[in-house]
Amino acid sequence: MTTTRKIVLGVGLAGGALLATWLLTGDRKKKTTALLTRGAQSLQKTLKKETSSDESEPLYV
């Protein structure tokens, strides 16, 4: 891995950490938590729909 890639990766991780810190401080914490909760619930519903569609016989092509 070249030095440039390492620097870019480090800056990206640091930027993500700063963004997460900013979103989870002050008045934004409640809004961010609510948004993440709704997203997790919708993802959970989607995953349950995909796994609950079991068919008794496999389809052969």
Backbone hydrogen bonds, N-H to C=O, Kabsch-Sander energy under -0.5 kcal/mol:
donor,donor_aa,acceptor,acceptor_aa,energy
6,K,2,T,-1.9
7,I,3,T,-2.3
8,V,4,T,-2.5
9,L,5,R,-2.6
10,G,6,K,-2.3
11,V,7,I,-2.6
12,G,8,V,-2.3
13,L,9,L,-2.4
14,A,10,G,-2.4
15,G,11,V,-2.5
16,G,12,G,-2.2
17,A,13,L,-2.2
18,L,14,A,-2.4
19,L,15,G,-2.4
20,A,16,G,-2.4
21,T,17,A,-2.2
22,W,18,L,-2.5
23,L,19,L,-2.6
24,L,20,A,-1.6
25,T,22,W,-1.1
28,R,25,T,-1.0
29,K,26,G,-1.1
31,K,27,D,-0.8
32,T,28,R,-2.9
33,T,29,K,-2.5
34,A,30,K,-2.2
35,L,31,K,-2.3
36,L,32,T,-2.5
37,T,33,T,-2.2
38,R,34,A,-2.4
39,G,35,L,-2.3
40,A,36,L,-2.3
41,Q,37,T,-2.3
42,S,38,R,-2.3
43,L,39,G,-2.1
44,Q,40,A,-2.3
45,K,41,Q,-2.2
46,T,42,S,-2.1
47,L,43,L,-2.4
48,K,44,Q,-2.0
49,K,45,K,-2.0
50,E,46,T,-1.8
51,T,47,L,-1.9
52,S,48,K,-1.8
53,S,50,E,-0.6
54,D,52,S,-1.0
60,Y,58,P,-0.5
